[in-house]
Amino acid sequence: MSTRARHLGGILTFFDPAKKYLITRRESRYQFHDDFDLHTSIPGDGARENGVPWVQDIAGAAPPTVVLTADAAGGVVTHSLTATSEAQDATIHFDDNRHVSLDRACIFQCYARFTTLPTLLGIGSIALASDHNAGGQVGTTYNVGFQVSAAGAVGLRIDDNVAPVTDAAVQTLVVNQWYAFRIECLSISNIKFFIDGAVVGGSTTFSMAAVTGTANAVLQPFIGMSKASGAGLGVLAVDSVDVWQD
């Protein structure tokens, strides 16, 4: 199946229908891509290293883990909770260095799968968010993203620190299947979510217009597993992360 091209928000965009994700928006001034194949480790929170955009945020005595998976084709980082009944975080982000602006027609894309679907209180986050806080995407003050809960139920959430908007259970994921998760903010008042190239939550209006023109419109990739308390498992494997913005 050949690569397709289309104009997306006036920008020539290439789409791979076999893998159902965007390849590139060539005219974008800011392009970020990471497939995790050049990293030997991901440093800890507060210890960002030159040349490594990510840090890992670990909370919990068990503990949960964020690891670069050995011999994974193309490079994969894996986030795992443990069964211990406690608050846990196993996430990666830009160490609260926020570079992705909702005001600049940004597109965020993550190619990922759950090798263990979340159970009980385990939650997977694939999102853009403000500074890290415990509890995954929901714990952050400003955020836009996918939340995957027990048995692979996908929900959508945005939060402008005034009135969160959610759309629960828009799709159910299959264990060990790769998916392309994409957020398009070509209009900050009408943010769109896609899974494998298809719109999800299309009947809900997701607007972050309240943060337009402020520092709160600038977010960071925020990806991983968490639980606020109690029991629950989940393992999220991430193959690549992309961001384009004008």
N, C-alpha and C positions, 0 to 999 in steps of 0.2 A: 504494500500500500504506500503510495507516494506521499511526500510531504506536500501540504497545502499552504497557500498564502492567502491572506485576506487583510483588509484594512480594519484596524481596531482603534477606534478613537482617532482616526486620521493618520495612523501609523501603520506602515507595512509590517505585518506580523506573520511568522511562520509557525505552523501547527503540525505536529506529528500525530496523525489519526491512529496509528498503530498503538502508541503509548498514551494517547489522549492528553498530551501536555504541550504547552507552548515551547518552542525552541528558542526564538529570539525576537525582540523588537529592535531592529537595527538602528533606528534613529534615536533611541532613548539616550539621554545624556548620562544617566547613572545605570549601570548594569552590574549586578552582583550575581555570581554563580559559585557554588561550592558543592562538590560531590564527595568530599571527605576522603579522597584518595591520596592526598599529599600530607595529611596530618599524621604525626606519630603519637600525639596525645592531645587532649583538650584540657587546658589549665582550669584551675578552680576559680570560683567567684572572687572578684577583686584582684586577680592576678593575670589579667590579660597579657598575652605575649605578642611581641612584634611579629606580624605576618599571620597571626591566628585570630580571626574575627570573633571566635566563640569563647565563652567560659561555660563550665558546668556548675549547676547549683544543686547541691545534694543536701537533703534534710532527712533525718531519721536515723535511729540508732542501729537499725538492722544490718547495713544500710542499703538503700536502693543504689543503683549504679548507672553511670553513663560511660559506655566503652566504645572504642573503635573496633569493629568486628574484624577479626583476623581473616585474611584471604577472601573477603567478600568482594565479588565482582563489582568494579566501579567505585568502591568505597562506601561503607555503611556505618552509621553511628546508631547504637542501640541503647534505649532507655528502659530500665527495668525496675519495677516495684517489687517488694517482698511481701510475704503474707502476714508479717508482724502487724498487730493492731496498734497503729500509731500514725501521726501525721508524717507524710513523706513527700519529697520532691526529687525528681530526677529529670532536670530540664537543662536546655542550653539556650543561651541568648547572647547578646553583644556586650555583656558586662555593663548594661545600662547606658551604653553609648548609642543613642538613638539616631538613625540615619534615614529612615524610611518615612517620607512625608505623604500623608493622605491628601494634601493639597496639590500634589504634583503628579496626578494621574498614575499612581503607582499600581503595579501588579505584583503580587506575591504568589509564589508557587512552591509546593513541596511534594516530592514524590516519596511515598512512604507506605508501609504496611504494618499491621499488627501481627506479630508472630504468636502472641497470646492476647486475645481480646480482653478488654477490661472486665473485671468482676467487681461486684459489690460497690465499694466507694471509690474504686480506681477510675481516674479520668485522664484521657489523652488530650493534649492541647496542641493545635497546629495553628499558630496565630501571629498577629502583630500586636505588640503591647507596650505599655509604658514601663517604668522601672520595675524590676523584679520584686515580687512579694510572695509569701508562701501561699500555697493553694492553687497553683497553676494559673491559667488565664483569668479565672474569676477573681483571683487574689489581687490582680493588678488594677490600677485606677482607671486607665483608658485602654481599651482593647477591641480588636476585631478578629474573629476567628472561628475555627471549627473546634467543637468539644465532642470527644468520643467517650461514651459512658458504657455501662455494663452491657455485655453481649454485642458490642459494636454499634450501638445506636448513635448516630451522628446528629448533633444539634449545632445550631449556629447562634452566635452571640456577638453583639457590639455593646460597648459601654462608654458613654461620654461623660461619666461621673455625675449625671443628672438622672437619666432614666434608661436603664439597660433594655435592649430589645433582643428577644430570643425567638428562635423557631426550633422546637424540639423534634427529635427523631425524624429528620428529613430523609434519612437513608440508613440502612443497616449494612455494615461492612462484613465481609467474609474473611476469616482468619487466613493469614499467609498470602493474601492477594494484594498486589501493588496497586495503589491508587494515586492519581494526580489531583491534589487539593489546590485549588486556585482561588484567590480573592482579587477582584478587579475593582479598583477605586477610581475609575475614569470620571465618575461624578461623586463627590464626597456626600452628597445628599441621596445617593442611590447606589450603594455598594452592592456588588453581586458576588455570589459564591458559586463555585463550580466543582464538581467531582467528575473526573474523567471526561472533561469537556462539556458536560451537561449542567445546565443551571439547576441548583437546588435552593429551596426556600424562596422561589421566585414570586410567590404571592405576598411576601412580607417586605415592607420598605425598611431598609437598613440605612439610616442617615446619621452621619457624624458631623453634620453641618455646624453644630454648636461649638466645635473646636477649630473651625476654619480660621486660618490666619494667626493661630496661636502656637506656642511651643508644644501644646498638648496634641497637636496634629502630627507630631513627629514621633514615630514609634520604632521598635526593634523587633526582629524575628524572635519568637518565643515558642519553643517546641519541647515537648516531653511528656512525662507521666507524673501524676501527683494524686494525693488524697488528703483531705483536710484532717481526717482522723479515722480510726477504726480499721477494719480489714479490707482487703482488696488487692488484686494483682493486675498486671497488664505489662506488655512488652511492646514498645514502639520502635521500629527500625526505619531510619531515614536515609534515603539514597542520595537525594540532592535538594538544594534550596536555591531558588532564583528570585531576584527582585529586579524590576525595571521601573524607572520613573523619569519624568521629564526634568 
